[in-house]
Amino acid sequence: MGQKCHPYGFRVVHTKNWHSKWFSKREYASLLHEDLKLRRELKVQLHSLNAMVSKIDIERAADKVTVRIFTARPGIVIGRKGAEIDKLREDLQRKLKRPVSVDIQEIKKPEIDAQLVAEGVAQQLERRIAFRRAMRKAEEAAMRFGAKGFKIKVSGRLNGAEIARTEDYLSGQMPLQTIKANVDYGFAEARTTYGIIGVKVWVNLPDAAQETVKR
């Protein structure tokens, strides 16, 4: 009873790929914490630029590190004549003390990227927009851009209520237990004056949008 699995980890190898691609026996713990710290710092840095970053993949081969940033606004990350990306690469090389290459991947449809949708709804809640309106707007945009199903759940002191509660909205098909279904998941937190409101988003994507997984 109550045993749950993370929606992304549940689908790794089947329709999703690893966010970190490397193997190490002796340095596993230190490299793992290095990856987590790197993602956290990059997220904060790029969030301040409003770059709309969905995920950051890290690949290690020998002594070289490849950082792959998936963003809906690549122009902001790259900067004028590549100035920002060069500055970012130099900063990462100084922190990691090894050669780093930065690869920017554009997200063509941010309306059906679960992480970006969750962050967008969280930002609207912070601006005191009615939560039902924000949820409905996200659902309409996702279905309009080709999603087969959409589910959103917000939890916390909604509209400043004394008692925290959970509200969710479901549209279309959402087979959460079907591994072959390409379901994308995103989570964000809205830091309001009343407290933190959690936003979870599931998007059932068309099969063509599945990631290629190397077995």
C-alpha positions as CSV (number, residue, x, y, z in Angstrom):
1,M,0.0,0.0,0.0
2,G,1.3,3.4,-0.9
3,Q,4.4,2.1,-2.7
4,K,5.2,4.5,-5.5
5,C,7.9,4.8,-8.2
6,H,9.2,7.9,-9.8
7,P,7.5,8.2,-13.3
8,Y,10.9,8.8,-15.1
9,G,12.8,6.0,-13.4
10,F,9.9,3.7,-14.0
11,R,10.4,4.2,-17.8
12,V,14.2,4.3,-18.1
13,V,15.5,1.8,-20.7
14,H,12.0,1.5,-22.2
15,T,11.0,5.0,-23.5
16,K,13.4,7.2,-21.5
17,N,17.2,7.5,-21.3
18,W,19.6,8.2,-18.5
19,H,20.4,11.9,-17.6
20,S,23.9,10.9,-16.7
21,K,25.9,8.6,-18.9
22,W,29.2,7.3,-17.4
23,F,30.5,4.4,-15.3
24,S,32.9,4.4,-12.4
25,K,33.7,1.9,-9.6
26,R,35.9,4.0,-7.3
27,E,34.7,7.5,-7.9
28,Y,31.0,6.8,-8.2
29,A,29.8,8.8,-5.2
30,S,32.0,11.8,-5.9
31,L,31.0,12.0,-9.6
32,L,27.3,11.5,-8.7
33,H,27.4,14.5,-6.2
34,E,29.4,16.5,-8.8
35,D,26.6,15.9,-11.4
36,L,23.9,16.9,-8.9
37,K,25.7,20.0,-7.8
38,L,26.4,21.0,-11.5
39,R,22.7,20.5,-12.5
40,R,21.5,22.5,-9.5
41,E,23.9,25.4,-10.1
42,L,23.2,25.5,-13.9
43,K,19.5,25.4,-13.3
44,V,19.6,28.4,-10.9
45,Q,22.0,30.3,-13.2
46,L,19.9,29.8,-16.4
47,H,16.6,30.3,-14.6
48,S,17.7,33.8,-13.7
49,L,18.1,34.4,-17.5
50,N,14.6,32.9,-18.1
51,A,16.2,30.4,-20.5
52,M,13.4,27.8,-20.0
53,V,15.7,24.8,-19.4
54,S,13.9,21.5,-19.3
55,K,16.8,19.1,-18.4
56,I,20.5,18.8,-18.4
57,D,22.3,15.6,-19.5
58,I,25.9,14.9,-18.5
59,E,28.1,12.5,-20.4
60,R,31.6,11.5,-19.3
61,A,34.2,9.8,-21.5
62,A,37.7,9.4,-20.2
63,D,38.6,12.9,-18.9
64,K,36.2,14.9,-21.0
65,V,32.7,16.0,-19.9
66,T,29.9,16.8,-22.3
67,V,27.0,18.9,-20.8
68,R,23.9,18.8,-22.9
69,I,21.3,21.6,-22.2
70,F,17.7,21.2,-23.4
71,T,16.2,24.6,-23.6
72,A,13.2,26.3,-25.4
73,R,15.3,29.5,-25.8
74,P,18.7,28.5,-27.1
75,G,19.5,32.1,-28.2
76,I,19.6,33.3,-24.6
77,V,21.9,30.4,-23.5
78,I,24.2,30.9,-26.5
79,G,24.2,34.7,-26.4
80,R,25.3,37.2,-29.0
81,K,28.0,35.6,-31.2
82,G,28.3,32.7,-28.7
83,A,29.6,34.9,-25.9
84,E,27.4,33.4,-23.2
85,I,28.1,29.8,-24.1
86,D,31.9,30.5,-24.2
87,K,31.7,32.1,-20.7
88,L,29.6,29.1,-19.5
89,R,32.2,26.6,-20.9
90,E,35.1,28.4,-19.2
91,D,33.2,28.6,-15.9
92,L,32.5,24.8,-16.0
93,Q,36.0,23.9,-16.9
94,R,37.3,26.0,-14.0
95,K,34.9,24.2,-11.6
96,L,35.3,20.6,-12.9
97,K,39.1,21.0,-13.7
98,R,38.8,19.0,-16.9
99,P,37.8,19.7,-20.6
100,V,34.1,20.5,-21.0
101,S,32.0,20.8,-24.1
102,V,28.6,22.4,-24.0
103,D,25.9,21.2,-26.4
104,I,22.6,23.2,-26.7
105,Q,19.5,21.3,-27.8
106,E,16.4,23.2,-28.7
107,I,12.9,22.2,-27.5
108,K,10.6,22.8,-30.4
109,K,7.4,22.4,-28.5
110,P,7.7,23.7,-24.9
111,E,3.9,23.4,-24.5
112,I,4.2,19.6,-24.3
113,D,7.4,19.4,-22.2
114,A,6.2,18.4,-18.8
115,Q,9.0,20.1,-16.8
116,L,8.6,23.4,-18.6
117,V,4.8,23.3,-18.2
118,A,5.1,22.6,-14.4
119,E,7.6,25.5,-14.1
120,G,5.3,27.8,-16.1
121,V,2.3,27.0,-13.9
122,A,4.4,27.5,-10.7
123,Q,5.5,31.0,-12.0
124,Q,1.9,31.9,-12.6
125,L,0.9,30.8,-9.0
126,E,3.7,33.0,-7.7
127,R,2.2,35.9,-9.5
128,R,-1.1,35.1,-7.8
129,I,-3.0,33.9,-10.9
130,A,-5.9,31.7,-10.0
131,F,-4.7,28.1,-10.0
132,R,-7.7,26.7,-11.9
133,R,-7.1,29.2,-14.7
134,A,-3.4,28.3,-14.9
135,M,-4.1,24.6,-15.0
136,R,-6.8,24.9,-17.7
137,K,-4.6,27.1,-19.8
138,A,-1.7,24.6,-19.6
139,E,-4.0,21.7,-20.5
140,E,-5.5,23.5,-23.5
141,A,-2.0,24.4,-24.9
142,A,-0.7,20.9,-24.5
143,M,-3.7,19.3,-26.2
144,R,-3.6,21.8,-29.0
145,F,0.1,21.0,-29.7
146,G,-0.6,17.3,-30.1
147,A,-0.5,15.7,-26.7
148,K,-2.6,12.5,-26.4
149,G,-3.3,13.1,-22.7
150,F,-2.5,15.6,-20.0
151,K,-2.7,15.5,-16.2
152,I,-1.8,18.2,-13.7
153,K,-1.9,18.2,-9.9
154,V,-1.3,21.1,-7.5
155,S,-1.0,20.7,-3.8
156,G,-0.7,23.2,-0.9
157,R,-2.5,26.2,0.5
158,L,-4.3,27.0,-2.8
159,N,-5.6,30.6,-3.0
160,G,-4.2,31.1,0.5
161,A,-6.6,28.7,2.2
162,E,-6.0,27.8,5.8
163,I,-6.1,24.0,5.1
164,A,-3.8,22.6,2.4
165,R,-5.5,20.5,-0.3
166,T,-4.9,18.8,-3.6
167,E,-6.6,19.7,-6.9
168,D,-5.9,17.8,-10.2
169,Y,-7.1,17.9,-13.8
170,L,-7.1,15.1,-16.4
171,S,-7.7,15.3,-20.1
172,G,-7.3,12.7,-22.8
173,Q,-5.5,9.3,-22.3
174,M,-3.1,8.9,-19.4
175,P,-1.9,5.2,-19.1
176,L,0.4,5.6,-16.1
177,Q,1.1,1.9,-15.7
178,T,1.8,1.2,-19.4
179,I,5.6,1.3,-19.8
180,K,5.6,1.6,-23.6
181,A,3.4,4.7,-23.4
182,N,5.7,7.8,-23.8
183,V,4.6,9.7,-20.7
184,D,6.7,12.7,-19.7
185,Y,6.8,13.9,-16.1
186,G,7.7,17.3,-14.6
187,F,7.7,18.7,-11.0
188,A,8.1,22.3,-9.8
189,E,7.5,24.3,-6.6
190,A,5.7,27.7,-6.4
191,R,7.1,29.7,-3.4
192,T,4.1,31.8,-2.5
193,T,3.7,34.1,0.5
194,Y,1.4,31.4,2.1
195,G,3.9,28.6,1.6
196,I,5.1,26.2,-1.1
197,I,2.7,24.8,-3.6
198,G,3.8,21.7,-5.5
199,V,3.0,21.3,-9.2
200,K,3.2,17.9,-10.9
201,V,2.6,17.4,-14.6
202,W,2.2,14.3,-16.8
203,V,2.0,14.6,-20.6
204,N,1.2,11.6,-22.8
205,L,3.3,12.3,-25.9
206,P,2.9,10.9,-29.4
207,D,5.0,7.8,-30.0
208,A,7.2,9.6,-32.5
209,A,8.6,11.8,-29.6
210,Q,10.1,8.8,-27.8
211,E,13.8,9.1,-26.9
212,T,16.2,6.6,-28.5
213,V,17.6,4.4,-25.8
214,K,20.9,2.6,-26.3
215,R,20.7,-0.8,-24.7
